[in-house]
Amino acid sequence: KHFKPTRLPPTHAWAERQNAVFVETGNWLRAQWYPQAGETHWRQSVDREVAATRGGVGLCDVTTLGKIDIQGRDAATFLNRVYANAFAKLAVGKVRYGLMLREDGIVKDDGTTARFSETHFVMTTTTANAVSVFRHMEFCRQCLWPDLDVHLISTTDQWGQIAVAGPHSRTLLERVVDEDFDISNEAFPFMACGEITVCGGVRARLFRISFSGEQAYELAVPARYGEALMERLMEVGADLGVTPYGTEALGVMRIEKGHVAGNELNGQTTALELGLGGLVSRKKDSIGRIMSERAGLNKEDGLRLVGVRPVAAEDSLSAGAHFTEKDAAPTAENDLGYMTSVAYSPSLEGSIGLGLMKNGNTRLGDRVWAVDLVRNARVEVEIVSPHFLDPEGERLRG
């Protein structure tokens, strides 16, 4: 342990004072949940945090997401080649979800990239892949396209970033965003971004993006102000029931919404398997595009992302369980795929999961076994859409 440094987000000391339980995520220590008096089980805390965020407003420190500052006359061209989907014409003041492939066509990482000017972009990566994505982009910049005018620097440590999520998120933000800036739905719609000031002149960046599926924002300030910003948001949002939430509640909400994360972005999956095949543009070249078109990665009976619910509401699901037909023995020959992520959903009052299943997109409504030989468990499950909550996305655009 002495040889393994642990990185702490700006709100760590504040989270300690809230009696947070911490978990290692990559090299970081993050708040997993915030127990309150009378809560004797971790799920009581997590269920409360989810309900409070979906019903009001919640705060989560997301500083650990990788941040890469990209500048130069050819920055848009560079991003258009690194990402599988189009970025060349992203408008200034807008954010776009981006999918990055490895050279062999397998998904490398996902994230968002915001355009602040014609020559300035800010990319976010997953926490786990922040280093590998930056290294990959530097290789592309230096070795593949050295003629491009583009410059990269990691700014993960320089900016503290807090997700503000829930139907009251805009109301809360309007209390700290300086009055010169209009963040109404009309002026600052879903997938907008902007450089602003907060709390009387502190420079900040605001992104209208959502991992929870709720109306949500991510507010970034210089890291030295991160803890003060969290305290200020908690103070001015007291009458709104503002609630801090940790990584466990974040995971529950992203599963409810059907968003993929580390369990699905495991270095073995393709965009097609994750339901993101439409993002791989055929109108341009990009890293991994040609290899992603290999026949073996595009089989009609290949794995596809699905949602999973137990037929009996009282049953619990387990990640790693494999799917088999109900009349088939649990053997490798009969394997239909496996469950990648599970959670108890307080919104749906039951266990839910995401999984990868052969022909999964054609099997909605089918019932199969989810077999976990490690735990000696077998649960009858129904295959459903991976978008359990608000499939039309009305909440995050409100």
N, C-alpha and C positions, 0 to 999 in steps of 0.2 A: 504494500500500500504506500510505503514511503517513496517509491519510485513512480507512482501513478498520480499525477496532479489532478486535483478536483477543481473545476471551474464553478464559480458561484454567480448567479444572475444578480442584478442590482437590488432586487427586492428580497434577497435571502435573509438578511437580518430582520426585516419586517415580518417575513413569513415565520421565522423562528419565534418572534413575539406572539404570533397567532397560534402557536403550538402546532404548526404544520408537520405532517409526516413527509419525509423526503425520500426520493428515489433517484438512483443514478440513471441518467439518459445520456449515452455517449460519455463524454468527459465531464458532463455537468451534473450538479445536484439540483433537482427541481422539486417543488412542492407537489406531493402526490394527492393529498387531500388535507382539509382543514377541519379537524374534529372540534365539535362544540360540546359544552357541558351536557351530560346526559346521553351522549351518543357512545354506545358500547361496542359497536361493530363498524368496520370501515365503510360498509355499504350504506349505512345510515347517513354518513357524512356525504358520500358521493351522490346518493339519491337526492339529498337536500340541495346540493350544489347544482345539480342538473335542473331540478325543478325551479330553483330560484333564478337561474339564467334564462330558462325558457319562458318563465312567467314574468320576469322583471329585467334585471341586468346583472351580469357577472363579469369579473375581472380575472384575467390569467396572464401571468408573465410569460411571454413568448420570445424573450431575448435570445434564447438558445438557437433559434432558427438561424441558419447561415445567412449572412448578408454580404453580397458582393457588389461593389460599386464599379460600374462599367461606363467608361467615357471615351469619346473620340468621334471623329467624323464618320467612321465606319462601324460604330457600335451596333446600329440596327442590322447591318449586313452580317456582322459577326453573330449576333443572337439568332438571326434567321437560319444560320447554318448549324448552330449548336443545338437549338430546339427543333423538335420534329414538326411543331406547328408554326404557323406564320407569325413573324414579329416585325417584318420590314415596315409595315404600314400602321403599327400601333400608334394611336394618337397621343400627343402630349397631354398629360393629365389623366391618363388611363392606365389600368393594371390589366394584365392578362395571365391566365393560368398557362403554365408551360410544361411540356413533357419532354424529357431528355432521354435519348437512347444511347446505349453503348454502341461500339462499332459493329458488334454482332447482332444488333437489332433488338436486344433485350432492353427493357426499361431500366435506366440508370437512376433517375430521380425525377421528382416533380416539385413544383413550387410556383411562385408568382414573380413577375417582373413588372415594375412600374416605370413609366417614362416621364421624367421631370422636364426634359428639354429635348431638342432635336439630337443632342449629342450626349445625353446623360440618362442612364438607366440604373435602377437598383433591383437586384435579383435577390430573392430569398430561396433557400434550399431547406431540405429537411435537416433536423439537428444532427442525425447520424451521418449524413453524407456531405456535410459542409466542407470538410477538408478534401474529400475525393473529387467533388465537383469543381472546386477551385483549382485543384491540380490538373484535372482534365481540361479545363478551360485555358489554363496557362500553356498546356501542351499544344492545344489547338492554335492559340495566339502566336506562340513562338515558332512552332514547327510546321504546322499545316498552312497557315495564312500569314506569314510574317510581313506581307505587303500591306495588310490592313492597318489603318490608323485606329487602334483601340488599346485601351489601358485598363487594367484590372487591379483592384485591391480589396482584400477582405476587411470588412468593417463590422464584423459580428460583435466585437467587444466595445466598439465605439458608441453603439446605440442601444439604449434600453427600450424594449418594446412591450406594450401591454395590449392584449386583446380586450375589447369592450364589446360584449355580446348580449343580445336580448332585445325585446321590444322597447325598452326604455333607454337603449344605448345612446341614441342621438340626444335625448333629453339630458342625459348625464354629461355627454361631451360638450354640449352647448354651454355648460356651466364652467368649463375650463378653457375652451377655445376662445381666443381673443375676438372681440366684436367686429374686427375688420374682416373676418372670414365667415362666409355663408356656407353652412354645412347642411342646409335643408335638402330634402330628397330631390328637389328639382335642380339645385345648384351642385349637389355632390351625390350623384346617383351610385348605385351598385357598380363596383369596379372602377371607381374614381380614385385619384390620388392627388396630393398637393402638399406643398411646403407651406407651413403655417407657423403661428406662434401661439403659445398657451400660457396661462397663469401670469399674464402681464409682461409678455415679451420673450419668453423662453422659446428658442427656435425648435421646431418639431416637424415631423412628417406624419401625415394622416393617410391611411389606406382604407378604402371601403371594401373589405374582403371578409369572407366568412368560412371558417372551418367547421363551425358548430351547426350551420344551417339556419341560424337566426339572423336578423338584422344585426350587423356587426362591423366593427372597425378594428384596425390596429394602429395604435398611436405610439410613435417613436420619438424619444428625446435623447439628447446626449446622456451617456450612461450615468454620469454623476448625478443626474436629476431623477433617475429611475425610481428610487425609493420614495423621494418626496412626491413624485407624481402619483404613485400608488396611494400614499397617505392622503393626498388632496382629493383624489377620486373617491376614496372611501368616505371622506368627510362630507363632501358636497352631495354625495349620493345616498346618504343615510336614510332620507325620507323615501327614497325609491327602493329601499331594501337591497342595496348593492351588496353583492356577495362574492368573495374571492373563490375561485375554483382551481383545482389542480389538474394534473395530467390524467388522472383516472376519469374524472368527469368529462374532460376534453375527449378522451377515447370513447366514452359512452355516446356522446353527442355526434361524433364523426361516424360511428357505426350506424346510429339511427338515421343519419343523413345519407349513408352509402358512400362516404369518401374513403378512398384507399389510403393506407399509411404503410409503415414499415413491415407489417405482417404480410401485406400484399406486394409491396415493392421489395421483394426478397432476393433480387438478382437472378430470378428464374422465370419471371413473367413477362409477357409481351403486352403492348398497348391493346391489341385485340382481345386478349384474355381478360384484361381489366375493364373492358367496355369503353376504352378510349381510342379504339382504332381510327375513328374519324378525325382524330387530332393529327395523325401522321399525314402531312400534306404530300400529295403527289405532284404538286405544281412547282416544287422547288427541290433542290438537293439539300440534304442535312446529314449529320452524323448518324449512321445506323439505318437510314431509310432503305437502301437497296437490300441490305441483309435482312431487314424486317419482312421483306416480301418472299423469303424462302418458303417453299411449299410446306416444309415441316412445321413452320410457325403459323401457318394459315389453314390448318385442317378444319374441315367443316364440323367434325366431331371433337374438336379440341376443347380445352377447358375455357369456361366463361364465368365471369363474376356473377354470383347469385346472392340473394338474401335467404336466410334460413330461420324458421320458427318451429319450435316443438309443437306437435299436434296436441299434446296434453299440456295445458298452460303451466302446470306445476313443475314440469320437467326442466332441468337445466342443461345447457349445451356446454361443450368443452372444445376449445381450440385444438386442432390437430386430429379430431375425429374424422374418419373417412366415410364416404358415402357408398352404400351398396343398395342394389335393388332389394325389395323386401323378401323375395324368394331366393336370394343368393347368399352363399356362404361368404364370410368376411375374409376373403383371400385377395392377394395382389391381382389375380386374374380378373376379379370382379370389381376392382376398385373404380369408382366413378369420379373421384376427386376428394377434396378435403376441406375442412373448415379452417379458415385463416384467423378470424377474429370473433370473439364473443363478448357479450356484456349483458347485464341485467338492465333493461330499459324501464325507468320509472314512468316514462311517457306512455309506453305501451303495456306496462304492468306485466312484464314477462321477459324471459330470456330470448335474445335475438343474436344472429350471427351473420357474418359474411363468409363466403366460401368460393372455391373454384371447382366447377363441375363440368364434366363432359356434356356437350350440347346444352349447357345450362340455360341459354337464352330461349330454348324451345321447351323447357320443362317446368315452366311456372305452373304451380298448382299440383304438381306431382308429389307423392309421398314416398320417402325412402328411409332407410335406416342410416343414422349417424353412429358409427361404431368406434368406440375408443377402447382398444384392447389393452392399453396401458392401465387404464382405470377400471377395466372390466365393466364397461357401461355400453348400453345400446339404447338409443332414443329414436322414436319415430318422429320425423321432421317433415315439414312441408317446404317446398322450394318456392320462394316468392321473389318479388323485385328487391334489389339491394337498397332501394330508396324507401325506407320505412316511413319517414316523416316528411311531409310537405314536398312530395315529388315534383310539383310544378315550380317550386322555388319562390312562392309568393312572399314568404316571411322575409327572406333576405333582401328583397327589393322594396320593402315597404318604407 
